[in-house]
Amino acid sequence: MTILTAETTSLAGTRRSLLPLWVGLVVYAVLISVGDRLLNDPDTLWQITIGQWIIDHRAVPHVDLYSFTMAGQPWISTQWLAQVLLAISYTLGGWAGPVVIAAGSLGLTLALLARALGCTLRDSTTLVFVIAALILMAPHMVARPHVMAMPVMVAWVAALMQAADRRAAPSLWLLPLMALWANLHGGFVLGLALIAPIGLDAALGAPQRRWSLLLRWSGFGVLALLASCANPYGWDAILASRRILDLGAALRTIGEWAPTDFSRIGPLEITLLVGLGLALWRGVTLPPLRILMLLGLLHMALSANRNLEVLALLTPLIIAAPLARQIGGAETGEGSATQPAGGAIAAALSLAIGGTLAFVTLHAFAPPQTHTPAAAVATLKRLGVQRVFNDYDFGGYLIASGVAPFIDGRTELYGERFVVEQYAAVRLRPPAKLFELLDRYRIDATLLGTADPATKLLDQVDGWQKVFSDEIATIHLRRPGAVHSIEPKIDPTR
C-alpha cells in the first residue's frame, strides 16, 4: 500500500508538471489553426511598417512620419521592440510570421498562468481559470504588441504575488523583466502601479516585519521605475501612457476602448455572475488589499473592453493563495514537481514547430479584405492624389502602402478632438461636419467604406465624383464641375 501510494503521488506530480506545457501547446495549436483571425486588426499593418522603418534606420521615431495631417508632430512608439519583432517575423515568413509570434505569445501566456496557479491550486481549478481567461481574451487576440507583452505581464505579477504570499520582498532578478516590458508595450505602467498594493499586502500580513518589508518593497519599486526607463525614450515612455488615458471621448469611438456593453449577455457577464455565485456559495473571502486590487481590475475591464485580458489574467494570480486556503489547494505530491522535464519541453517544441511548418505549407494566411482595400488604394496611386480623407480602419493599410492617411490607429498622435471630429464626419453627425473637414484639410479625395453614411451622401453631392467602388471601399474625387451621379430617392406618397 505504501509503494502504491508513493507511485500514485509521483504520477500526480508528473501530470501536474506537464499541465502548463499541455495548456500552452493546445492553445498554440488552436490559434494557429484559426490564424487568419489573429490578423483581424488594421493596426497590425502599420505596426509592421514602423518596425521595418526602425530596422532600416536603426533608430526609433520621435515625430510622425506617415500622415499628412500630423506630419512632423511629436510622437513616440513605446512598442518599438514588439514592432521590430513583428517586422522581422513578416520578412521571414510573410503573414505566417506575425500569426506564429502572436499564437506563441498567447500560448506562453496561458502556460505561465497555469504554472503559477498550479503552485497553489488543484488541476481542475487551474483549468477553470485558464479556460475563463481564454474566453475573455478571445476578442483581443490579434497580432499586435500587447499580445507579445502578455507573457511578461503574467510572469511579473505572478512573481510579485508569490513574494507577497511568502511575506518576502521580490527578487531583483525581476528588474530585467520590467525593462523588457517597457520596450514591448506601454502597459508596463500597470506593472509599476501594482507594486505598491501588492507590497502593502505583503507587509500587512507580517506584523513583526512590517516596516522592514515596506522598506524593501519601496526600494524595489524605485529600482523597477528606473528599470522601466531603460528604453530609447526614457521617462517619456511613462508619460505616453498618460496621453492615451487623456483621450476622453475619443476612446469611446474605438471598439476596443469602448466601455462594456451589458445590453446583451456576454462572456464577461457570465463570468462575473458565475464567480459571484461561487463566492457566495463557498463563502470565499479575500484580504482587504486584494479586494481593492480585484475591484480596480474590474473597473478597468468595465471601462474599456481592451482591459478584459488584464482582468482575466491577473485576477486568478491575486486570489489564488487565499482561495486555495479556503476551497483546498494542490496536494503536497502534486505541487512538488512544478517544472516539466527537459525532454517533454523539447518534444512539445518539436511537435509545435513540425505542426506549424506542415500547416503553413497548406494554408496561406492573410488579413481580411475589409481592412485591406487593395484595389481602391491602387486606384488612388494611379490618380496621384495627395490628401485623402480615409476611414479609420483603412489607415493602417494606407501606411503600409506608402500613402499618407488622414487618420490611423495611432489615436494618441491625433488627439481627442481630431478623432471625435473624424468619427462624427464619417457618420454625418451632423452632415455639415463632413464638408467642414473636407474643406479645412483641403481634401483631394475620400477613401471610405462603401456602406459608410458619408459615402452615400457624397454620391448625391455636386463637385464630388465617384471614381471607384467595390464591396469594401469607395473613392470620391473632388472635381468642381462634377455633377452627382445618384439622385436622392424620394417617395412622393410620403
N, C-alpha and C positions, 0 to 999 in steps of 0.2 A: 504494500500500500504506500509506503514511504517513497519507493522508487517511482511508482506510478504518479504520485503527486508531484514529485520533482520534475518528471518528464513533462507533465501537463503544464506546470508553471513555466518550464523552459520554452515549450511551444507557444504559450501565450505571449511570452516576451518576444519571440521571433515574429509572431503575427503583428504585434504592436509596432515593432521597429520597422516593419515593411509598410504599415498603413500610409504614412506620408508619401512614400515612394509610389504606391498604387494610386493615391489621390492625384499626385502630380502627373503621372503617366496617363491616366484616364482623362483628366481634364484637357491635357495637351492633345490627345488623340481626337477627342470630340471637337475641339476648337479648330484643329487642322482640317477636319472633315467638313466643317462649315466655314472655312477660311474666308470666303468672299464677304461674309458678314463683318469680319474684322476690318474690312476696308470701307465700311459704310459710314464714312465721315469725310466731308470735304476738306477738313483741316489737315488730314494726312498728306495731302498733295503739297501744301505749302511747307509743312514741316520737313519733308524730304528735300524740297528745293532749298530751303535755308541751310539744312545740314550740308548739302553739296556745296553751297556758297562758302560755308565755314571751312570745308576741306580744301576747296580751291584757293582761298585767300589766306588760309592759316591765321584767321582772325575771327572774332565774333562781332556781330553787328552792334552799332551804337545808335544808328539812325535808321529810319525807314528807307528801304532800298527798292520797294516794289510798287506801291500805289502812286497815283498821280495826285490824289487829294492830300496826302500826308507826307509826300516826298521830302526827305531831309529832316523830318521831325524826330526828336529823341525817342528811341525805342531800343530796348534790350531784350535778348532772348534768354530767359532763365532756364530754358530747356535745351540748351545748346548741345550738351553731351548726348542726350537722347536723340536729338535731331541728326547728329553725326552718325550715330549707330543705325538709325533708320535709313539714312542715305547710303551708308556702306552696304547694308543688307539689300537695298534695292539694286545697287550696282552689281552685286554678286549674284542675286537670284531673281531679279525682276520683282513683280508683285508678290511672289512667293517669299521673298526676303522679309518684308515687314510682317507678313502673316505669321511666319515662323517665329520671329522675335517677339511678337505680341502673344502668340499662343504659349511660347516657352515662358514668358514672364508671368502670365496668368497661372500656368500650371505650377510654376515655382512658388508663386504667392500662396496658393491654396495648400501646397505641400508644406510650406513653412508654418502656415496656420495650423494644419493638422499635427505637425510635430510639436509645436508649442502647447497646444491644448492637450496632446497626448501625455504630457508630463504629469497632468493632474486629473484629467477626466477619462472616463471609460471610452472604449472604441465607439459604442453606439452614440453616446452624447457628442463625441467629437465629430462623427459623421453628420449628425443633425445640424450642427453649427456650420460645417463645411458646405452642406447642400443648401442651407439657407443663404449663406454668403454667395454662393454661385448664382442663385436665383436673383438676388437683389443686385448683383454686379452685372448681370447679363446685358441690360440696356446700354451700359457704358463700356462694354468690352470691344474696343476698337484699337487699331494700330496707331496709337498716339503716345506721347511721352509719359502721361500719367500712369499708363499700364506698366511701363518699364520701371517706374519708381515704386510700384506696389510691393514687390518683394522686400525692398529696403524698408518701407514703412512698417510692414509686419515684423520684420526682424528687429527693428529699432524698438517698437512698442513692446514686443514680447520680452526683449531683454530688460527693458525698464520695469515691466510688471514683475518679472521673475526676481529682480533685485529687490523690489518693494515687498514681495511675498517673503523673501528671506530676511527682511529688515536689514538690508545692506545697501551700500552705495553702488551705482552702476560701474562696470569696468571701463577704464579709459580706452580700452580697445574698441569701444563703440564709436569713438570720435571720428575715425576714418569713414564709418558708415554715414554719419551726418554730412561729412564733406562730399561723399558720393551723391547723396540725396539732393544736396543743394545744387549740384551740377546737372541733375536729371530732370528736376521738376520743382516748381515754386511751392508745392505742397509741403516742403521741408519745414516751413514756418509752423505748421501744426505740430510736427515733432518737437520743435523747440518749446512750443506753448504747453505741451503735455508734461514737460519735465517738472514744473512746479507742483501741480496737483498730485502727480504720482510720488514725488519726493516727500511731499507733506503727508501723504497716506502712509508711506514707509515710516516716517518719524513718529506719527501718532500711534502707530502700532508697537513701538518700542519705547515706552516711557523712560526707562533708565538710560537710554542712549539717544534721547530725542534731539538734544542740541548738537551733539556731535554728528548725527545723521543729517540734520538740516544743513550744517556747515559743509559736509561732504557733498550733498546733493546740490547745494548752491554753487560750490566750486565746479562741479561737473557741468552745471547749467552754463556757467560763464565760458568754460572751455568748449562746450558744444556750440555756443554762439560764435565763438572765434573760428571754430572748425567750419561753420556754415559760410563764413566769409572767404573760405578757400575756393573761390571761383573767380572767373575773369572780371566779374562786376563788383566783387566785394560786398559792401554794405548795401549797395543799390539793389541787389537781388532780393533782400528782405523788403525794401520799400516798394518793389514792383508788385509784390503780392497785395500790398495795401491799395494800389491803384485799381486792381481788379475789383476789390470789395467796394470801392468808391463809385463804381459804375451805376449803382442805383437802379433806375427804371430800365436802363439798357439791358440788364441781366434778365429781366422778365421777358424780353423779346427773343431770347435764345433758349431752345428747348432744354438743354442740359442744366441751365442755371435757373429755370423756372421753378416756382415752389411746387410741392407735391399736390397732385390733384386727387381728391378723395370723392369726386362725383361718381366714379365707378370703382368697384373693388379691385385692388391690385396686389402685387406681391408684398409691398411694404405694409399695407393694412392687414393682410392675412398674417404676416409675421408678427406684427405688434399685438394683434388680438390673441394669437396662439401663445406668444410669450407672456402676455399679461395673465391669460387663463392659467398657464402652468405655474406662474409665480404665486398666484392666489391659491391654487390648489395645494402646492407643496410648501407654501409659507416661506418662500425664499427671501432672505434679507441680505442687504449689502451695507458695507461701511459708508458713512456719510459722503466722503470724498469720491468714492466710486459711484455713488448715486449721482453726484454732481457731474462727474465726467460722462456718465451714461446719458444724462439729460442734455448735456451740451452737445454730444454727438447726435442725439435725436433731433435737437433743434436745428442743427446743421442740415440733416437729411430732409427735414420738413421744409426748410427754407430754400433748398436747391436740390434738384434731382441728382446733380453731379456728386453730391456727398453721400449717396446711398452706399457706395462701396466702402467709404470710410466707416460708416455705422456698421456695415456687415462684417468688416474685417477686425475692427478694434473692439467692438462690444464683447465678443467672446473672450478676448485676451484680458479685458478688465474684470469680468465676472467669473472667470474660470476657477480661481483658487477658492473664493468664498462659496461658490456653487458646489464645488467638489466636497467641501466640508459638510454641506447640508443634504445633498442628494446621493453622496457616495462618489468616490473618485477611482482612479486607476488602482488596481491591486498591486501589491508590492512586486510580485513577479512580473507583471506587465510593464510596470514603469521602470524596471531595472535595465531594460535594453532599449534605449531611445535612438540609437544610431544604427541604421541599416548597414549590412556588411558591404565591403567594397565591391565584392563580386556581384551583389544584387544591383548596386548602382550602375556598375559597368554594363550589366545585362540590360537594364532598363534604358540606358542611354543608347546602346546599340540597337535596341528594338525601336526606340523613338527615331533615331537617325535613318535606319533602314526603311521604316514605315513612311517617313516623310519623303524620302527620295522616291519611293515607289509611287506615292500618291501624287507628287508634283509632276512626275512624268506623264500621268494620266489626266491631270486637271490643270488648266491654266487659270490662275487667279486674276481678278480684275476688279476695279472699283465699279460701283453701279453707274449706269449711264445717266441717272438722274443728277449726279454731281459732276459728270464729265461731258459737257456739251461739245463734243469734238467737232461735229460738222458746223455748228454755229460759230465756234471760235476760228475755225479755218476760214469761214466767210469774213469774219471781222478782219483777219490778217490780209485777205485779198483786198478788202475795201481800204485798208490803210488808216483807219480811224484811230485817234489817239486818246480821246476822252470818252470812256464807255461807262454808262450808268448800269451797274450789274446787280443781279440778285445776290443776296448774301451768300447763298450756298455755292455760287459759281466762282467766288473769289479765289478759292484755292486752286482751281483748275486754270484760271487766268494767269495766276502767278507761275504755275508750273509750265504754262505755255508761252511765257515771255510777254504777256500782255498786261499792262498796268491796270489794276482794278480800281473801281471806285471805293469798294469796301471788301474786306475779307474777314477771316476768323480771328484776327488779332484785335479783339474788342478794346483792350486796354490802350491801344495806339489811337483809336478813333475817338474814344471818349463817349460819355453818356449822351450828350445832346446829338451828336452826329449819328450815332447808331439808332436812336429813337426816331430821328427825322427820316432816315432812310427806310426804316421799318414802316413808318406811317405812310410814306410816299408810295411804296410798292402796293400798299393795301388801300390807298386812296382815302386816308383818314386825316384831313379831308382831301378831295381831289386836287385842290389848289396846291397842296404841299408838293405833289409830284412836279408840277410845272415850275414851282419856285426853285426846287433843287436843280432841275434841268437847266434853268437859266443862270442860277447863281454859279454853277460849276462849268458853264459853257459846254454842255454835253453834246457830243457829235452823234452818238448812237446809244441805244439801250440794248442790253442783253438780259432779258427777264424770262422767268418761267412762262411757258405758253399759257398756263392756267392762272397766272397772276392777274389780279384786278387791273393793275396798271397797264398790262399788255392789252387787255380788252378795250380800255379807254383809248390808248394810242391808235388802235385800229380805226377809231372814229374821229380823229383829230387832224385837221389840215396842218401841213408842214412836217408831218412825220410819215415816212413811207416804210411799209413792211417790205424788207428785202430778203428775209429768210424766216422760215418757221418749220418746226417739226414737233413731235410729241413732247420734246423736252424743253426747248428754248425757242424764243422768237427775237429777231433783231428788227428794230425800227431805226431808220436813218433820218437824221434831221435834214430836210430839204424844203426850204421856204416855199417853193412853188408847188409842192406835192399836195394832192387832194386825197382826203381819207378814202380808204378802199372799201370800207364796210359801213353801210348805212345803219343807224340805230334802229333796232326793231321796235316798232310802235304798234300796239294793238288798238285800232280805232274804236273797238267796242268797249274799251275800259275808260 
